Amino acid sequence: MKPTSLLDQYGPREAMEYDVVVVGAGPGGLATAIHLKQLAAEKGEDVSVVLLEKGSAPGAHILSGAVMDPIALNELFPNWKELGAPLNQPVTGDDVLFLSETGARRTPNFLVPDCFHNEGNYVISLGALTQWLGEQAEGLGVEIFPGFTAAEVLYNDNGSVKGVATGNLGIGKDGQPTENFQLGMELHAKYTIFAEGARGHLGKQLIAKYKLDDGRDPQSHAIGIKELWEIDPARAQPGRVVHTVGWPMDSQTYGGGFLYHLEGGKVTLGFVTGLDYKNPWLSPFEEMQRWKTHPAIRAHIEGGKRIGYGARAITAGGLLSLPKTVFPGGALIGCDAGYLNAARIKGSHAAIKSGMLAAEAAFEALAAGRSSDELSAYPAAFENSWLHTELDQSRNFKQWFKKGSLVGALMTGIEQWLLPRLGIKRPPWTIHRTQVDHACLRPAAEMPQISYPKPDGKLTFDRLSSVFVSNTNHEENQPAHLTLKDADVPVQINLAKYAGPESRYCPAGVYEFVKNDDGSDRLQINAQNCVHCKTCDIKDPTQNIVWVTPEGGGGPNYAGM
């Protein structure tokens, strides 16, 4: 007998109809919604747009460096300065440093590859920009539902996307409804745009269902771990941008640091580690803490105070890993698709541009009376855009660094510095990847153990104190949103073969192996610590961990990040 579902007990769900539903209120999702309303206003028409955001407000879950190229924002809002967009600090100088354990070698400006030049760009809080974009969207008539997770894709009988359903509220840890239970609602649309960010929960399902990645290189990811500091005004260098390669990474592991001086005596800094790393003993969080102790980094922040922390996965595969971005009834934009340019360490301009292109295709389709078909004009417009040109020039970046940091640095210099000066706009060669990130991990017995220094609580910190300053919170009485396909795999395979890498690659102390009373091991999942970085969903060597949406509004509440 089929078990009774919550829909059988409490259904049907309330349904709301819109022209376009957008999932995710990041820069890409907001740009989609804004541009749809702009196009409708230009034509004197009405397009109904709703935007779902799992965070407590637009910007609450946004994490990025960030140095922003305003090229796409210029297109979305040519008068953004007059409108008060929070791009307040122009870049005033670039340092590209090659680090040894104690030394630093600065690359002369004339030899810095074009992708690392930031003239005309701004050091920003992407969270603040996202909040501002949310205000602009609401001013244009976009309905924004913060604190609502898009938990399920809905399909029409013909297989096209019908919309999404929000998650149920008030489910207890035992999976049963509590007295606060509220059934999720359905949002139906002619077109649904998915803008969930890297490793989107629903985007991953759509890529698999429609085989959108057929013929593409496997997607590659990295984890970015970031802190925000207040520093001594005497050390402030507003607009200074620092990027580092080398130490503490070994030459075969992709990684690098960033440090940006904001206005107001604040510094944002962090470390990016490619999730194709081999050594299961490696901890991206500990590498970031160790990196801060380098004299070239310590000099910027020593004596200051850490006021923010966060972590987020980054799509880094570039153009060769970009899936087909359209399917019947919808599209993928921004990092849900993978538009980030890893060579520039920039994705917000790409998210905004891809959102605008998707909006133009959707508006054209709606004006023609179409619905639930493929928005083929969107990928066609991308092919003819400056964004495609930019990503095409950088298409080999991650693959070169997979061959080692020296090869990566040399070939990036050739492709991004030498060839443009020879009048060659795109590399005449293409390097492909074949291995997925989680398959790169080697057995622990084959790799050297790494000993990390203890945190001092002043410059370096532990995970739990870091999670505290991320303002992370989840409703205690709810099912864990970090799920296991097989509860035996973490101990029998991950711990036995890989020494339990989830206890190290998680930057929030979610996973820890503990002893039972009988001395046996078990994996304890502290889901309340989760900062929604998605690293576990990507790097788990057995792909046994599945990240699903928690109750709406849960997770980090980043301030100034």
N, C-alpha and C positions, 0 to 999 in steps of 0.2 A: 504494500500500500504506500502511495506517495506521501511523504511527510507534509504537513500543513505549513505553508509559507506565511510570512507576515502579510504578504499581499492577499492571500486567501482569507486571513483573519481580519485585516483592517482595510483592505483595498475597496475600490480602486483608488489609485493616487489621483490627487488633483492635477489637472493638466492646464498649462498656459501656452498660448500660441504666439509666436513671434516670426518676423521675417528672418532674423538672424540671431542665433545664440552664439555667444563667445565664451569659451571656457578659459579662465585665467586672466586676472587684471594686472599683468605685467606690462612693460612697454609695448610689446607686440599686440597683445589683446586689446589694450586701450587704443592703440593707433588704429586697429581695425575698426573698432566701434566709432571712434571719432571721425575717421575718414568716411565711413558710411553715412553718417549724419551730415558731414560737409557736402558730399556729393548730392544727397537728397535735397539739401537746402538750395544748392545751386540750381537744381531742376524744378524746385517748387513742389517736390513730392514728399511723401512721408514713408519712412522705413522704420519699422519697430525693431529695436536692438536691445537685448538684455545681456549682461555680463556677469558671470559667476566667479567669485573669488573665495578660495578656501581659507585665506587668512582673515584676520579680524577686520582688516581694512586694506584698500589698495596700498601696496608698499610694505605691509607687515612682514611678508615672506621674501621680499626682494633682497638679494645679496649680489653685489658685484664690486669690482675694484674701487672706483671706476674712473677711467679716463674716457670721455665720450667724444666721439666725432659727431658734430652737429649736422652732418650732411642730410640725414633723413628728417631730423626735426625741422630743419630749414624748409623742407618740402611740406611737412605736415602743418606747421605754423610759421610762415615766413616772418611773422611779427612776434615771435616768442619772447624776445627781450621786452617789448612793450607789455606783453601779457604777464610778465613776472616769472617766467620759467627759472628754476633755481640752478642756472649755470652761471655761477658767480666768480669762479676762479680759473682764468685762462692758464694753460700750461706755460711756464716761464723757462723751462730748461729740461733736457733729457740726459740721464746718465745710464749707460749700459755697461754693467760691471761683470767681469769674469772673476769669480771668487775661488781662491784656494782656501785652506782651512783658516789661515790668519791674514792673508793678503787679498788685495783687490786690484784688478787691472781695468782701467776705464778705456772704453773704445773711443778713439778720436771721433769727433762729430762727423767728419767727412767720410768716415768708413762705416758709420751706423747704417744698417739696411733701412730702406725707405719705410718698411712696415713698422719700425720702431720710432719713427719721427712723429712728434705730436704737436707741431706748430698748428695753431688754429683750433686745437682741441681744448677740452675743459676737464678739470678735476672736479668730480661731483659726488654727491650721495645719490645713487640711483633710486634708493627708497624715497627720497624727497622728490625727485623728478616724477616718480610713479604716482605719488600722492597728488602732485600738481596735475598730471595728466588725468587722474581720476576726477578732479574738480572740473577740468575742461570738458570731459566727457559728460558729466552730469549736467553741466551748463548747456550742452547741446541736446539734451533729452535722452541720453542713454540711461537705462535702468541698470543700476549696479546692486547686486546682492552679495555683500560681504558676509563671510562666515558660513557660506554654503558650498559644500563640496560637490563637484560633479562626480558621482560615484559609479555611474553606469551609462553606457552608450545604448540608446534605443534605436531600433531598426524598423523600417517599413517592410511590408511583406515581400517587396521586390529586392530586398537586401541593401537598400540605400539607408543612410543614416537619417533617422527621424528627429533626433535631438538627444537630450541627456536627462537622467533622473538624478536628483540630489540624494545625498545619503540620509538614512533614517536618523532621527535624534532620539536620545533617551534609551539606548540599548545598553544593558548592563554587561559586566565582564563575562557573565555566563551565557551571553547571547540572547537573553530574554528581555522583552520590553519592561521598562520600569514605569513608575507612575508618571514620569515625564515624557513618555514615548510620544513621538510625532512622526508619522509616516512621511517619507520624502515626497517631493513633487516632481512632476514631469514637465520639462520645457521642450516644446515641439517647435521646429523651425523649418523653413524652406532650405536653409543652409546653416551648418554648425561649424564654427571655426575653433580649432583646438590650439591653445596658446599656453600650455601648462609649464613650459620650461623644460630643461634637460630631463630626459627619461620620464616623460609624462606618463602617468598611470594609465590614462585612456589612450594616449597617443601610441604607446607600446602595443596595446591591444589592436588598434586600427592598423598599424604597420603589419602585424602578423595576419590579421583577418584578410586584408586586401593584398597581401604580399607586396607591399609598397617598396620593400628593400631588395626585391629580386634584381639581380644584375648589378647591384651596388657593392662597394667595399663595405665590410662590417663597420658599424659606427664605433668610434673611439671616444673615450671619456677621460676626464681628469677630475680630481677633487681640488677645489679651491678653499683654503682655510684662511679666514680673515679676522683681523682685529682692528679696532678703532682706538686711538690714543689721544689724550690731551697732553701736550708737551710744554716745556718751558718756552715762553715767547722768544727767548734768546736763541733757541734752536730752530725756530720756525723759518721755513723757506717757501712761502705760499707759491704753489704752482710747480714746484720741483717734482719731477717724475724720475724714479729710479727703478730699473729692471736688472735682475741678476740671473746669471746662469752659473753652473758649477756647484761648488760646495753648498750644502751638505750632500747633494746627490752624487752617486758614483757615475762614471762616464757612460754607463749603459742604461741608466734610468732617467726618463724624461721628467724634468721638473725645473722650476725657477721661481724667483721671488719678485714681488712688486712692493713699492713703497711710494705713496703719493702724499704730498703736503696739500691739505685743504686750506681754506681760509679759516680764520679764528683760532689759530694755534692747534689745529687737529691734524693728525696723520693717520691715514688708512694704509694698512700693510698686510701682506699675506703671502702664502706660498701655495703654488700649484704643483700637484704630483700627478703624473699620468697614471691612469688605472690599468695600464698594460704592464705594470712593474712585475718582476719575477719573484722577488724575495718575500716570502710570507711573514718574515720577521720585521719587515719595514712597517713603520707607523707614520702616515702622512702628518698626523697631529704632532707627533714628537719631532719630526723633521722640521716642521714650521717653528716649533719652540727653539730647537737647536740653531736654526738659521738666524734667529733674532740675536743670538750671542756673538755673531760675527762683528768684529770691530766696525765694519762699514755700515752695518745696520744699527747696532747698539748706539752709535754716535747720534743717531736721529731721535731716539726715544728714551734713552737712559735718563732717569729722574722724572719721567712723565708718569701718567696714570692710564691704565687700560680701562676703557669705558664701554667697549662693545666687543662681541665675538659672534662668529657665525661660520657656517660651512655650506657648500653647495657643489653638486656635481656640475660639470661643464661638458658640453658636447664639443669634441675637438677633431672630428673626422674630416670636416670641411666638405668641399664640393663633391669629392669622390664617394663620400658616404651619405650624401643627401638622398633620402628616399624620394619616390614619387610623392608629391605633396598634395595631390587631390584624389578623391574617391567619390562615389555617388553620394551626394548630399553634404559634402564638407571638405575641409582642407586643414593641413598642418602649417603653422607658421612659427617663426622665431626658433628658439632652442628646442621646441617640441619636434621640429623637423631637423634642426642641426645647422643653422645658418651662421653660427659664430665663426669668426675668423681667428683661429688659434695663433696665427703668425702675428696678428696685431693685438691679441688678447682683448678683443672687442667683439661684443655681440649686440649691444642695445641698439646701435644704428641699423644693424641688419634685421633685428626683430621689428623695429618700427617700419622699415622699408617693406619687409615681407608682408606685414599686416596691411599696409596701404595697398600693395599689389593685390592681395586677396580681397580687400574691400572693393576695389575697382571692378574685379571680376564678378563678385557677388552682386554689386549694384547693377552692373550691365545685365546680368542674368535675371534679376528681379524685374528690371524695366521691360525685359522681353517676355515676362510672364512665365519664366521657367522656375523649376524647383526640383530639388533632390537629384540633380544630375551632376556631372563632373564640371567643375569650374576650370576648364582647360585654358582659358585666357590667362589664368594666374601663373602657371609655370611658363607659358609662352612669354608673358611680360617679363618674368624673371630672367629668362634667357637673353633678353635684349636690354637688361638694366645695368647700371654701374655696379650693382651688388654682385652680379654674375661675373663681371670683369674682375672685380677685386678678389673674389673667392677663387677664380680660375688661376690667377697669378700665384696664389698661395696654396694651390691644391696638393703640393708635395710636402708641405712643411712638416707635418707630424711623421710622415713616413721616413724622411731623412733623419729625424731625431731618433727614430726607432733603431737606426744603425749606429747610434752612439752620439754623444754630445759634440765631439769634434767634427764628425761628418755633418751633423745637423747644422752646426754653426757655419761651417765652410759652405755648404750648399745653399743655406739661407742667404748668405752673403752673395753668392753667385746669382741666385734667382731674384733676390729682392734689391740688390745693389748694382751688380755688374751688368746683367742683361738689360735693365731699363736704360742704362747709360750707353749701351750699344744699339739702342732703338728697338730692342726685342721686348714686346709687351707681355708675352706669356712664355713660360718655359717650353721648349720644344720637346720635352720628354715628360712622361707620366710614370709615377711610381705607385704601385698598388699595395694595399694591405690585404691580408687574408685571414688573420687570426683575431678572434674576439678577445676583449680585455680579460674576461674571467678565465680563459683558457691559458693565459700566459703564466699563471702562478706555478712555481715549481715546488716539489715536495720539500718540507722543512729540513729534512736530513741532508739535502743536497746544497743548501744555501747557508752562508755564514750568519750567525746570530748577530744582532745589533744591540749594543748596550747604550741606552739613552741616559743622560744625566738627570738627576732629580730636579724638579722645578724649585726655583728660589722664591716664588711668590711676589717677586718685584718685576723681573723682566720675563721670566718664564713661569708657566702655570700648568695645573693639572686639568683634566677634562671636566670634572664636576664644577669647579669654580668658573670654568669657561662657560659651561651651559647656563650657569646662574646669570651671567651678564648678557646672555642672549635673550633673556626674558621668556624662556620656553615654558609652556604650560599646556597640559592636556587634562581634560576631565578624567578623574581617576577611575570612575566606574564606567568604563567602556571597553569593548573588546580591543585587544592589541592590534594595531594597524601594521605591525611587522609580523607577517605570517610565515609558517613553514609548511612546505608541501609534505615533508616527512620529518617528524620530530626526532627520529633516530640518526639522521644524517649528520647533524653538527658534531656529535661525539664520535660516531663510528667512522666518519670520513674526514670532516674538516679538522677536528682535533687530532685524530690519529695520524693523518697524512700531512696536514699543513700547519699543525701546531695552533689551530684555532685562530685564523687570521681575522675573523670578524671582531675579535676583542682588540685588534690593533687598527684595522682600517676605519672603524667607526670613530668619528671625531667627537662623539658625545657620550661615550660610556654606556651605550645601549646594551651591548652584548658582553657578557662575562661568563666564563666557565667557573662553576662552583662545585664543591663536593657535597654529595648526598651523605646521609648518616652512615651508610654502609661503605663509604669511601669511593663510590663510583662518581663519575663526572656527569654534569648536566649543564646545558646552556640556559642561563637566565637572561631574559629579555626585559630590559628596563625601558619600556616603550615611552614612558612619560618624559624621558630625556631627549627624545628624537627631535632633531632640528630640520628634518625633512630634506636632507642632502641627497638621498637616493643612492649613496655609495654602495650600501649593502645589496641593493637590487641589481647593481651592475657588477660588483667585484666578487660576490660569493662564488667560489670555484665550482660548486655543484648546482648553481642557480636554483637553490632550494628555498631561499628567502624571497618573498614577494611583498613589496611595499604596496599597501592599499590605503585608501583615503581614511583618515581618522574623522572624528566628529568635527564639524565645521568650526572654524575659529581657533582650533588647537594648533600647537606648534610654537615657533618663535614669534616674538613681536620685536622686530629689529627697529632700533631708533638711531637715526643718523647714518645708517649703513648703506 
